[in-house]
Amino acid sequence: MDNKINVYDEQGNAHEVEVLDIFNVEGYDKDYILYTNEKEIDDENIEAYVSILKEDNDNYMLLTIEDDNEWNAVHQAINEEGDFDENVGWRIFRNIKN
């Protein structure tokens, strides 16, 4: 997959990320993005992140999912979808680490 975009975090820092999925979760009127910066945790796992995706004047901002109930619903939706590369292990985090 080579679907890279530039996004900005809540501090205004730019990140080039590879988009794995953009999706909605029932009960929440938001777009969520599952993405990676392809940083390896170990030989079998790559860091992946989920954030609220907000578009503002053709710029994309990543917002942290603060609410635990919302996080649980988003994480469950990802687990149910689960059609990502079976050869890669993903560890999902709430927001990108700097």
C-alpha positions as CSV (number, residue, x, y, z in Angstrom):
1,M,0.0,0.0,0.0
2,D,1.3,3.4,-0.8
3,N,-1.4,5.8,0.2
4,K,0.5,8.6,2.0
5,I,-0.8,11.9,3.1
6,N,0.6,14.8,5.2
7,V,-1.3,15.4,8.4
8,Y,-0.9,17.8,11.3
9,D,-1.1,16.8,15.0
10,E,-2.7,18.9,17.7
11,Q,0.6,20.8,18.2
12,G,0.8,21.7,14.6
13,N,3.6,19.3,13.7
14,A,3.5,17.8,10.2
15,H,3.7,14.0,9.7
16,E,3.7,12.0,6.5
17,V,1.7,8.9,7.2
18,E,0.4,5.9,5.3
19,V,-3.3,5.6,5.5
20,L,-4.6,2.1,6.2
21,D,-8.3,3.0,6.5
22,I,-10.7,5.9,7.0
23,F,-13.9,4.8,8.7
24,N,-16.9,5.8,10.8
25,V,-18.1,4.2,14.0
26,E,-21.8,3.8,14.8
27,G,-22.9,6.3,17.4
28,Y,-20.2,8.9,16.6
29,D,-20.4,11.6,14.0
30,K,-16.7,11.6,13.2
31,D,-14.2,10.3,10.6
32,Y,-11.5,8.1,12.1
33,I,-8.2,7.3,10.4
34,L,-6.1,4.2,10.9
35,Y,-2.6,5.0,9.8
36,T,1.1,4.1,10.3
37,N,4.4,5.8,10.0
38,E,5.8,2.3,9.3
39,K,7.9,2.4,12.5
40,E,8.7,-1.2,13.6
41,I,8.3,-2.2,17.2
42,D,10.1,-5.5,16.6
43,D,10.5,-8.0,13.8
44,E,6.8,-8.9,13.8
45,N,5.0,-5.7,14.7
46,I,4.5,-2.2,13.2
47,E,3.1,0.7,15.1
48,A,-0.3,1.8,13.9
49,Y,-2.4,4.7,15.2
50,V,-6.0,5.7,15.3
51,S,-7.1,9.4,15.5
52,I,-10.1,11.5,14.7
53,L,-9.6,12.9,11.3
54,K,-10.6,16.5,10.8
55,E,-10.3,18.3,7.5
56,D,-9.8,22.0,7.6
57,N,-9.3,24.0,4.4
58,D,-7.7,21.1,2.6
59,N,-5.4,20.3,5.5
60,Y,-5.9,17.2,7.6
61,M,-5.6,17.3,11.4
62,L,-5.3,14.4,13.7
63,L,-7.2,14.7,17.0
64,T,-6.7,12.4,19.9
65,I,-9.5,10.2,21.0
66,E,-9.9,11.3,24.6
67,D,-13.0,9.5,25.7
68,D,-12.5,5.9,26.8
69,N,-16.0,4.8,25.6
70,E,-15.3,6.3,22.2
71,W,-11.8,4.6,22.1
72,N,-13.3,1.2,23.0
73,A,-16.0,1.6,20.2
74,V,-13.3,2.6,17.7
75,H,-10.9,-0.2,18.8
76,Q,-13.8,-2.8,18.5
77,A,-14.7,-1.5,15.0
78,I,-11.1,-2.0,13.9
79,N,-10.9,-5.5,15.4
80,E,-14.2,-6.5,13.7
81,E,-13.0,-5.1,10.3
82,G,-9.6,-6.8,10.6
83,D,-8.8,-7.2,6.9
84,F,-5.3,-5.9,7.0
85,D,-2.1,-7.6,6.0
86,E,-2.1,-10.9,7.9
87,N,1.7,-11.1,7.8
88,V,2.1,-7.9,9.8
89,G,1.3,-7.5,13.4
90,W,-0.2,-4.2,14.3
91,R,-0.1,-2.6,17.7
92,I,-2.7,0.2,17.8
93,F,-2.2,3.4,19.7
94,R,-4.5,6.4,20.3
95,N,-2.2,8.9,18.6
96,I,1.1,9.2,16.9
97,K,4.2,9.4,19.1
98,N,6.7,12.1,18.4
